[in-house]
């Protein structure tokens, strides 16, 4: 009997230790402004270079397709500049889009179609599709973690991780095609595991699901693969990252309508 009691006591102690360890591994809940500020800072990380596979699964009856892309970015607290360039397939190689935004100002950009066609993008066109995917131009630029209004509206388990649900809404003078965004955040790793963007009607416009998390060249956990879906259209786009490098040398000329005509690989600074 004593042996059985000792066994039960040890089992209960082990269970308690496991429970305590699990609680210790969970990050403390952060106030909404602090959580949003940390996520915003992770986006405003200077110059970087990305290689990405974009696979589009359109609505029924439309053929799906894939693109290999390279992305050049300069993201700071005051401005964002992004270039997406198609590397493959051969028939679309060289297609490019340049997107820019300063502070809360209107976004703008340029589209390049080889061999020499450049078309300006206006702020009103930011809701249009990027290369026929479920991403809009605004999705590429917009940092909703920097919006004025941030609130924690609950918690939910996503992929066995307890997430804080952060609700972001634009403040006065902050432009967006969305009335609000909800982000399911793994607070320990500071990784968004799910993002939902809503229209003013309350309808869900886009949903982003992180399918793989990796460690970047700065030792931070980041979404490596993601699926973007458009519930109203019944389509989805898979994003698969293959390379990410920060601190690369990017010139002002590259972020011009003339510069995006050239597909070059940046070097480290």
Phi, psi and omega in degrees: 000316180297322179297318179295318179297318179297321180296317179296317181298317179295321179296316179295322179295319179295318178298319179296320179296318178298317180296319178295320179296320179297319179293324180293329181286339180282133178286145176296147179295134180261147172301150186302318181296320180292317179297314180297320181295320178295317179293323178295317180298326178294331177281324184272066190248031174078213183272142179205164181226133185229141167250136190211141170257129181244115180246119185259127176245088185292180178297164184307139177092355179245136184289135177279159181210165180229149176228141168262127186235155164239145185233131173246135186221145167227108185237120176229177179296331184267337184203160177225131176227128185223138174236126171250127180230135180277129177259329184205145010282168187303321184291346179244002182302135179098341175303141185209156173223135176247128182232139182220147172204136176245123179053229178265014180288171180291141177281153178210174179179185180218143174251135177241128174239120180300150009273337187202033182256120178240130180234132181284144174254138178258170178301326181291340182267003184293341179275356180286164187283141174274110178055031179077015181266185176273003173269139171262167176300321180298324179299325180291322185272320197292131174247086184287347175290344178266001178294158185293320188260117181227136181211148172268121186247011177151184174227154179201148179273125175235122182052045177067017178242129176284120185247146166278138177262110182262124178256124182245134177225139181293145177264190181299128178084358179262115186275141174195150173281351183251145177276338180188159180225135174246133182235126175269109191252126167286100189292333181290316182263354184055050179239127172289121179265340177205142176225134175234131182246133188242145175277169180297337177286348184095354180287145177284120182270313182214148177229133180245122178242119176286124182254348178205138178243135181228172176259128183274186184286356174255006179080017181258150174281130182220153173296125178264320179232148185207149173244127178251125182238149177242094185305324183289331179264343182074024181246168179208155179226129176263132177245121182237108180280140179236345181203138176214124180223128178262166176068033180271155181275116179235135183264160176299325183297326180300330183263045176229160177305327178284322183295328183285355176285344183253126178264103180235153178260122182288156177255160178289147180283000000 
